[in-house]
Amino acid sequence: MTKLADLRKSYMKGSLSEEDVQANPIDQFNIWFDQARHAELPEPNAMTVASVDANGKPSARVVLIKEVTQAGFVFFTNYESRKGQALTANPHAALLFFWPELERQVRVEGSVEKLSDQESDDYFHSRPLDSRIGAWASPQSRIIKGRTELVTKAAEYALKFALNPPRPPHWGGFRVKPEALEFWQGRPSRLHDRIQYIKDNDAWKIQRLAP
């Protein structure tokens, strides 16, 4: 059996230079994201969200990105969940997109804000009906007795709301407003390309980092 310490691969699929990238990191992200989508990668919109709670304890989990604009990166969750409470108490987050098939990563760091009620309403009502019911049925991150409890609650809310469940008051969106982004392209001999963008007032400073 191969030892864990011996697991390694050589990255050969691309390169990245300061001359290659866009002046704006969101534009650069959109290029890479479109390439990930066109490569038909499994869930290219999956990202790790890392947060730190009021006691300084970090946690991370995978969620799906739902919108990317110049204003930031948007995802939705239960505000009473562990990540929701952490992001409310300490409104800063780090995001990580990993596309191993393209030998690429994108890291994002920034401050966090809640979306407006209207923005959260608009997205909530675009979701499939079972997902809207699920937002009511699941007390996310809390201990429950078993799956039967979830199924029972889902049935109760489905009966109560029929085809028109409103958005739960504890459910909505967060926007991560980027202050730093890093684009990582794997290269041979572990001499990877790392291009970093740092927010400097209203401009972006582009720097190369050592791998």
Buried (B, 14 or more C-beta within 10 A) or exposed (E): EEEEEEEEEEBEEBEBEEEBBBEEBBEBBBBBBEBBEEEEBEEBBBBBBBBBBEEEEEEEBEBEBEBBEEEBBBBBBBBBBBBBBBBBEBBBBBBBBBBEEBBBBBBBBBEBBBBEEEBBBEBBEEBEEEEBBBBBBBBBBEEEEEEEEBEEBBEEBBEEBEEEBEBBEBBBBBBBBBBBBBBBBBBEEEEBBBBBBBBEEEEBEBEEEEE
